[in-house]
């Protein structure tokens, strides 16, 4: 199964393509406002409005043999802990080896932004190279998840 934190995900079409090629079901989880896919493998899951509702839904279901697509680092940490493979939309894999440092960096940046009101925004734009890197990483992750999925 591929779970997508879909509200602001820039790679939904890529997930759809890879899932179709591998015949893997997908759950696009959001608070609403995304167009449902005509692909029978892709189910749109609409969760109630509220902070982190989509994250909670995904974290409660993701586990070994699943792939989770998210840019939300706390959600990624919960999914890694549950045994899922996690990718950011730019193709970066979040694993038990790097999730601690990634969480710490996220928290540090949040503290810096809170301390300095002029230090807002930032981040790089999403590029064609990010999209390509994501496609490669998703292909690898889907194959790896297929080998580790519980039978």
Order of alpha helices (4+ residues) and beta strands (2+ residues): beta-alpha-beta-beta-alpha-beta-alpha-beta-beta-alpha-alpha
